[in-house]
Amino acid sequence: MAEDKTNDTLKPGDTPKPSEPTIKPQPSFISSASSSGSKTCVGLDIGTSHLVMARGNDNKVDMSKELNAFFTVPESKVTNNTLKANDIPFLEFENNFYILGYAAQNFANMFHANLRRPVENGIISPNEKEGVQVMHALIDKVASKPDNFGQVLCYSIPGEPLEGKGSVVYHDKIMRQYLAGLGYKALSVNEAMAVVMAELEDEGYTGIGVSMGGGMCNVCLSYLSVPVITYSIQKGGDYINKMAGESVGEPATTMKMIKEEQLNLATPPKDRLHTALNIFYEDVITSLISSIQQVLSAADRLPRIPKPIPIVLSGGTVLPGGFEKKFTDILKKHALPIEISKVKLAKNPLESTAKGALAVALAEV
């Protein structure tokens, strides 16, 4: 579907505290599915790289997404008028314009600079003091207000990181408070569990869901829709972009573009940039599979599953060609305490978490 655009400038000037700017919500998005008579709910994937919304019911689902990023430029009247004239969404804050979403990517490419993200390693960034305000503005752009007060919205949260860095609790509460303030009945679901809900219905919601996003990789072992083990590692697509870029002297934004538009992990690297991306892809996949082996082996009570279970892979980091084979080849080098039947990619890796969150929301009505 087409991107939701706005001409509105988001100003903090009328609030008593300059650190808490007022965010003007965008016009409400009404799903065409709501006319069917069935309850319409919302699933929201709050990822490091993207915000993805699934709005609908059992009959029809509408999707919308936005890049979870921003880029700052100095405030001026000329820039203000130009941004408005070109329908570029932005937040005005402390003498800067914060260009939001996909538009920020264009600015970063133009200035040969890196994007900034309000979410780092899966949770609200402690290094961006405006991160919460930017997140609010981006959520307004994607989810807007509910169709009716109390509409159920289920949003994704990461698993607790094995490294123990960052607070998922803080991130969860900030998101819940803001969404509730918009008028939603907000509840959360583990990101990888949402992947299970979206992709493993035919397997009785039993298997290992993996969401490989920009900031982290989330893992959930589910048995009959019960999340037995959930956790995350703080390596993902941003790590690949950053480390590969540093290795060859290129900005992370450049490496991201090559990764998304050219990279194929099933073919030999054609230059040093592709070689660097291949190396750090293998690094992330190996770290992820090693963590699964470690966590499952250390678990006190694993369910006695009578047959092999699948691993389903989702998230933007799995999109390059050849990823499934690369993952399977590395998996064969590790002995897991649970037998694996197959490795498969989600039907639509960028939409899987949002659709799984929607399934959880619909189960609540």
C-alpha positions in Angstrom: 0.0 0.0 0.0 1.1 3.6 -0.4 3.1 5.3 2.3 1.1 7.6 4.7 2.5 11.1 4.3 2.0 14.3 6.2 2.6 17.9 5.8 2.4 18.7 9.5 5.4 20.1 11.4 5.6 18.6 14.9 6.4 21.4 17.3 7.3 21.3 21.0 6.7 25.0 21.6 3.4 24.8 23.3 4.4 22.4 26.0 5.8 23.6 29.3 8.8 21.3 29.1 11.0 21.7 26.0 12.2 18.1 26.4 8.7 16.8 25.8 7.5 18.1 22.4 3.9 17.7 21.4 3.5 15.1 18.7 0.5 15.7 16.4 -1.0 12.3 15.4 -1.6 11.7 11.7 -5.1 11.1 10.3 -6.6 7.8 11.4 -6.1 4.9 9.0 -9.3 2.9 8.6 -8.9 -0.6 7.3 -11.2 -1.8 4.6 -11.6 -5.0 6.6 -13.6 -3.2 9.2 -16.6 -3.1 7.0 -16.9 -6.9 7.1 -18.5 -6.9 10.6 -15.5 -8.7 12.2 -13.5 -7.0 14.9 -10.5 -5.2 13.5 -7.2 -5.2 15.5 -3.7 -4.0 15.0 -0.3 -5.8 15.1 2.7 -3.5 15.4 6.3 -4.7 14.9 8.6 -2.2 16.6 11.9 -3.1 15.2 15.3 -1.5 15.2 15.2 -0.9 11.5 11.5 -0.7 10.6 8.1 -0.1 12.1 5.6 -2.5 10.4 1.8 -2.4 11.0 -0.7 -5.1 10.2 -4.3 -3.9 10.6 -7.3 -6.1 9.9 -9.3 -9.2 10.9 -9.6 -12.8 9.9 -10.8 -11.8 6.4 -8.4 -9.1 5.3 -5.2 -7.5 6.5 -3.7 -4.2 5.4 0.0 -3.5 5.8 2.0 -0.3 6.3 5.7 0.2 7.2 8.2 3.0 7.8 11.9 3.1 8.3 12.7 3.5 12.0 15.3 6.2 11.6 15.9 9.9 11.4 18.4 12.5 10.1 18.9 16.0 11.5 19.4 19.2 9.6 19.7 22.8 11.0 16.4 24.6 11.5 15.6 27.4 9.0 12.5 28.9 7.5 13.6 28.0 4.0 14.2 24.4 4.9 10.9 24.3 6.8 9.0 25.4 3.7 10.9 23.1 1.4 10.3 20.0 3.5 6.6 20.8 3.7 6.4 21.5 -0.1 7.9 18.0 -0.7 5.7 16.1 1.8 8.7 15.2 3.9 7.8 14.2 7.5 9.8 15.9 10.2 9.9 16.8 13.8 11.0 20.2 14.9 13.0 20.1 18.1 15.8 22.3 19.7 16.8 24.2 16.6 16.9 21.2 14.4 14.6 19.4 12.0 14.5 15.6 12.5 13.7 14.1 9.1 11.7 10.9 9.7 11.5 7.5 8.1 12.4 6.7 4.6 13.0 10.3 3.8 15.9 10.2 6.3 17.6 7.5 4.2 17.7 9.8 1.2 19.3 12.6 3.3 21.9 10.3 4.7 22.8 9.0 1.3 23.0 12.6 -0.1 25.4 13.7 2.7 27.3 10.4 2.8 26.5 10.1 6.5 24.9 7.4 8.7 21.3 7.3 9.8 20.4 7.8 13.4 18.0 5.4 15.1 15.7 5.9 18.1 16.0 2.2 18.8 19.3 0.6 19.3 19.8 -3.2 19.8 16.1 -3.7 19.9 15.2 -1.2 22.6 14.9 2.6 23.0 18.4 4.0 22.5 20.0 5.5 25.6 22.3 7.4 23.3 19.6 9.5 21.6 18.0 11.9 24.1 15.2 12.6 21.6 14.7 8.9 20.9 11.4 8.6 22.7 9.9 11.7 20.9 11.1 10.4 17.5 9.5 7.0 18.2 6.2 8.7 19.1 6.2 10.6 15.8 7.0 7.5 13.8 4.3 5.5 15.6 1.8 8.3 14.8 2.8 8.1 11.1 2.4 4.3 10.9 -0.4 3.4 13.4 -2.1 6.7 14.0 -5.2 6.7 16.3 -7.4 3.6 16.8 -10.6 3.1 14.8 -12.4 3.2 18.1 -11.4 3.7 21.7 -10.1 0.5 23.2 -9.2 -1.2 19.9 -6.7 -4.0 20.6 -3.2 -3.4 19.5 -0.4 -6.0 20.1 3.1 -4.7 19.7 6.4 -6.7 19.6 9.1 -6.5 22.3 12.5 -8.2 22.2 13.6 -11.0 24.4 16.0 -10.3 27.3 19.5 -10.1 25.8 22.0 -12.8 26.8 24.6 -10.1 27.2 22.4 -8.3 29.8 22.6 -4.9 28.2 19.6 -2.6 28.2 16.2 -2.8 29.8 13.4 -4.4 27.9 11.1 -3.5 30.8 11.7 0.2 30.3 11.2 -0.1 26.5 8.0 -2.1 27.0 6.5 0.4 29.5 7.3 3.4 27.3 5.7 1.8 24.3 2.6 0.6 26.2 2.0 4.0 27.9 2.2 5.9 24.6 -0.1 3.5 22.7 -2.6 3.5 25.5 -2.5 7.3 25.4 -3.6 7.1 21.8 -6.6 5.1 22.8 -5.5 1.6 22.1 -5.8 -1.4 24.5 -2.2 -2.2 24.2 -0.5 -5.6 24.9 2.9 -6.9 24.0 4.2 -10.2 22.5 7.7 -11.5 22.2 9.0 -10.7 18.7 10.2 -14.3 17.9 7.0 -15.7 19.4 5.1 -13.5 16.9 7.0 -15.1 14.1 5.9 -18.6 15.4 2.3 -17.4 15.4 2.5 -16.1 11.9 4.4 -18.9 10.3 3.9 -22.2 12.2 0.2 -22.8 12.3 0.5 -26.0 10.3 3.0 -27.3 12.8 0.7 -26.6 15.8 2.8 -23.5 16.6 5.6 -25.7 17.7 9.2 -24.9 16.6 11.9 -22.3 16.9 11.0 -18.8 15.7 14.0 -16.5 14.8 13.6 -12.8 14.0 16.8 -11.4 12.6 16.4 -7.6 12.6 18.6 -4.6 12.5 19.7 -4.4 16.1 19.4 -8.0 17.4 18.4 -11.5 16.7 15.4 -12.8 18.7 14.8 -16.5 19.4 11.7 -18.3 20.8 11.3 -22.1 21.3 7.5 -22.6 21.3 5.6 -25.8 22.1 1.9 -25.8 21.1 1.9 -21.9 21.2 3.5 -21.8 24.6 6.8 -19.8 24.6 9.2 -22.1 26.5 12.4 -20.2 25.9 12.8 -16.6 24.7 16.0 -14.5 24.5 18.0 -12.3 22.1 21.5 -11.6 21.1 22.6 -8.0 20.3 23.9 -8.7 16.8 21.9 -8.0 13.6 21.9 -6.2 10.3 23.3 -2.9 11.8 26.2 -4.8 13.2 26.9 -6.3 9.8 26.7 -2.9 8.1 28.9 -1.2 10.7 31.6 -3.9 11.0 31.8 -4.5 7.2 32.0 -0.7 6.6 34.7 -0.2 9.1 36.7 -3.0 7.6 36.7 -1.5 4.1 36.5 2.2 4.9 32.9 2.8 3.8 29.9 4.3 5.7 27.5 1.8 7.2 24.8 3.4 5.0 26.7 2.4 1.8 27.1 -1.2 3.1 23.4 -1.4 3.9 22.5 -0.3 0.4 24.8 -2.9 -1.2 23.5 -5.6 1.2 19.9 -4.9 0.3 20.3 -4.4 -3.4 23.1 -6.6 -4.6 24.3 -9.2 -2.0 23.8 -12.9 -2.8 25.3 -15.2 -0.2 25.1 -18.2 -2.5 27.6 -16.7 -5.0 31.3 -15.9 -4.6 31.9 -12.3 -3.5 32.7 -10.1 -6.5 34.7 -7.4 -4.6 36.1 -6.5 -1.2 32.8 -4.9 -0.1 30.9 -8.1 -0.8 33.6 -10.1 0.9 33.3 -8.0 4.0 29.5 -8.4 4.1 29.9 -12.2 3.6 32.4 -12.4 6.5 30.1 -10.6 8.9 27.0 -12.4 7.8 28.8 -15.7 8.7 29.8 -14.1 12.0 26.2 -13.2 12.9 24.8 -16.6 11.8 27.4 -18.5 13.8 26.9 -16.4 16.9 23.1 -17.0 16.6 23.3 -20.7 16.2 25.9 -21.1 18.9 23.6 -19.2 21.2 20.7 -21.5 20.4 23.0 -24.5 21.1 24.1 -22.9 24.4 20.7 -21.9 25.7 18.9 -25.1 24.8 21.7 -27.2 26.3 21.6 -25.2 29.6 17.8 -25.3 29.9 16.6 -27.2 33.0 13.3 -28.4 31.5 13.0 -28.7 27.8 9.7 -30.2 26.6 9.8 -33.7 25.3 8.8 -33.1 21.7 8.0 -36.4 20.0 9.2 -35.3 16.5 11.7 -33.0 14.9 10.7 -29.3 14.8 11.3 -26.6 12.2 13.3 -23.4 12.5 11.6 -20.4 10.8 13.7 -17.4 9.9 12.3 -13.9 9.6 13.4 -10.2 9.6 15.1 -8.0 7.2 18.6 -9.6 7.7 17.4 -12.8 6.1 16.5 -11.2 2.8 19.7 -11.6 0.7 19.7 -14.4 -1.8 21.3 -17.6 -0.5 20.6 -16.8 3.2 18.6 -20.0 3.9 21.4 -22.2 2.5 24.1 -20.3 4.4 22.2 -20.7 7.6 21.5 -24.4 7.0 25.2 -25.1 6.2 26.4 -23.5 9.4 23.6 -25.2 11.4 25.0 -28.6 10.3 28.2 -27.8 12.2 26.4 -27.5 15.5 24.7 -30.3 17.5 21.5 -29.0 19.0 19.7 -30.9 21.9 16.5 -30.8 19.8 16.2 -32.4 16.4 15.4 -30.0 13.6 13.1 -31.1 10.7 13.8 -28.2 8.4 14.9 -24.6 8.1 12.6 -22.3 6.2 12.2 -18.6 5.5 9.0 -16.7 6.5 6.6 -16.1 3.6 7.3 -12.4 3.9 10.2 -11.8 6.3 9.5 -8.1 6.8 5.8 -8.6 7.7 5.9 -11.8 9.7 6.3 -10.2 13.2 3.5 -7.7 12.6 1.1 -10.4 11.3 1.9 -12.6 14.3 1.2 -9.7 16.6 -2.1 -9.2 14.8 -3.0 -12.8 15.4 -2.4 -12.4 19.1 -4.5 -9.2 19.2 -7.4 -11.0 17.4 -7.3 -13.8 19.9 -8.0 -11.2 22.6 -11.4 -10.0 21.1 
